Structures are given as C-alpha cells and as structure tokens.
Amino acid sequence: MQRTLILAALSLAATAASAQGVRTEKNMSLELASQIAAQTVAACTASGYAVTATVVDRAGGVRAVQRADNAGPHTVEASRAKAFTSVSAKAPSLAIMENAQKNPAAANLKDIPGFLLLGGGVPVKVDNEVIGAVGVAGAPGGHLDDQCAQTALSKVADLLK
C-alpha cells in the first residue's frame, strides 16, 4: 500500500515537472498573415492611402509584407517596427505612444531597440492571447494607419477563433 502511494506521488510529480517544461502556443500561419496584410493594404487603398503592411508572429518575426503601389520606401521598415512594437508590448503602438507622451516614467520606451512609438501597430489576438501584430505605415497619420489595421482585423475576425 505504502509503495503504491509512493509510486503514485512520484508519477504525479513527474507529470507536473514535464508539464512545466513544454508549452503549447497559438501562432500566426503564413496564410493568415498574408490575408491580414492584403486586407490592411486594401483598407488603406480604399481611403486613398498608399501603405505598407507588415505582419509579425508572436516572437516578432516577419510573416508577410505587402507594399501598395506608390507607398514610400520608408514605409517598409516603419510598418515592421510598428508591428514589432505592438507584439512586444501586447498593445497598440498608438496607445504605447500616448502613454510615453503623458507618462514621464514611460518616455524611455523610445530607446528600446526596434521600437517605433507611432500609431499603426495593432496586436492580433485569438481570445485574449496575442499571436502576432500588424504594422501599417504610409497614411498621413498614425491614427489612420491604426484604422486600416483595425478594419483589416475585423474582416478576418472569423479566422481568429
């Protein structure tokens, strides 16, 4: 009896230890990233803005980039940096920028390598889990880049379940 209890306890301890070592995470597929990028560029084009949309996975790695005709060359890197900022902080880059402007303790966020504190980076979520982000650059204002990203995410909402 005592031996059975000891073996059961050891088995439970081993199961708990192995569960802590391996994680299962949702992530961004290439197809989803491509659809988000295409929808984002389309949303901005419909409003008359030539933009680049970059979609990154949960680790900040680029999964898809689409650059509209006539989008400026700077928009490629700016969109990537906005997406990276958003996925890193798990928040819209517009909110991060506003926080840094209003809160002196957050002003140094601009010094984090790769961060770009401008609107246009929006996290991509499944339930409450951030699986990536989309960054948009090229509209005449970060708030407009942000709107294009939000419009695109609403169009692919059924894929984010």
Steps between C-alpha positions, in 0.01 A plus 500: 500500500771744601703410190197568279455845657868583449485394134183704447659807658813463286287461189305819579823690570650387169184600312501845661871549424460406134194725463708796615769430240288494185260770389234504234443835333280629222693674225458677169476288183634632170153491349348704784788749492463540123126560531548760772765683295283497187190619687700777665641633173152476344343695787752780468483502119121542525565815705758629251814410698798313353639296788709201592360239737730263685370211707719339766452186708495485879883514514522806273615306194370632169237272342360721220561838338292678240597838359242691300588664173649843572566427870819674610814293554510598869163332558648149485722541806254727681220243468728223626610707799139587589401133486803402709418769759139385522573129535780566750280708727180309418327833441423739214801719417269804507421430868870444576587832334231687693613341827861601433394858427289534815705296745859615564587156637408346162683757287804274471298238308623675185849380585416129478672364190248439222216696660319767298256705706255598228145384440441218256610187687211282618520164679334197343318300767325168529277534803729693733826351369723715278616287205660780299448855382445704187691821436389760249692800368430754229166663582521867597493427873549205730135511604404434137750213474338362816152527348608301192641225723183489711285478186712213367483308828122536507487341152698194612335469842351160412851363449607614848304243697 
